[in-house]
């Protein structure tokens, strides 16, 4: 199974990236994901279920430790040909 996850971390800071946002980017860029699209107000990642779920676990643990007060995410199962 393939998964696509869209997430944001809060609180936002428009002047500079907060520590939790930097950590989130490090987590997803360091994971063996098939696709990573980092945006200013949200990030989308895609890959095999085991890799994505491991990345989400690390993302939640590390961003909350780094000061995130809220992590919003949406998880979609996608077909092998989608994306």
N, C-alpha and C positions, 0 to 999 in steps of 0.2 A: 504494500500500500504506500502511496505517496501522500504527503501532507503539505499544505500551504498554510503558513501562519503569518498573520499581520499583527503587529503589536506597537504599542506606545508606552513610554514610561513618563511619569510625572513626578514632581512639578516641572513645568516648562521654564526655560530661561532663554529669552530671545537675544540676550547680549553674548552669552557664551554657553557652550555645551556643559550641562551639569555632569558631575562625576558619574551618576547612574546611567546617563546617556552614552558616555564614553565607554563604560563597562559593557553596556548592551552591544555596542558596535564591536568591541573586542571579542565578545562571546560568539556572535554570529559570523564574524569574519574568520575566526579561528576554528569554526566547526567545518566538517566535511559536507557542507550543504551544496546542492546543485545550483541554487540561485539565491542571491542576496541583493535586495534593492533597499538601500538606506536612504530615507527621505527626512526632511526637516521635522515632520510631525508624525512619522510612522515608518516602520520598516516591514518589509515582506521577505520571507524566506521560504524556500521549498526544497524538498528532498525526500528520501526514504523515511518511513515512519520512525524507525529506531534512532536515526541520526537527528531528526527534527525534535523528537521527544527528549532526547538527551540534551540538545541545545536549549530547549525551553526550560528544562529543569535547571540548568546552569544559569540561564538568563534570569529566572525568577530569584534564585538564591543570591546571585551576585549583585543584581540591581537593587534589590531590597536592602542588602547589606551596605551598598554604596549610597543609600539615601533616598531611593525612590519611595514615594508614599502611595503610589498607585501604578499598577501595571495592567493595562488593558490588552487582551489578546483575543483573536478569533482564529479558530483552527478549522480548516476545511480538508476533507479527504478529496483528492483529485485523481482523475484517471491517469494512466500511464502516458497517454498522448496529449494531455492538457498541459497548459503552461507555456 
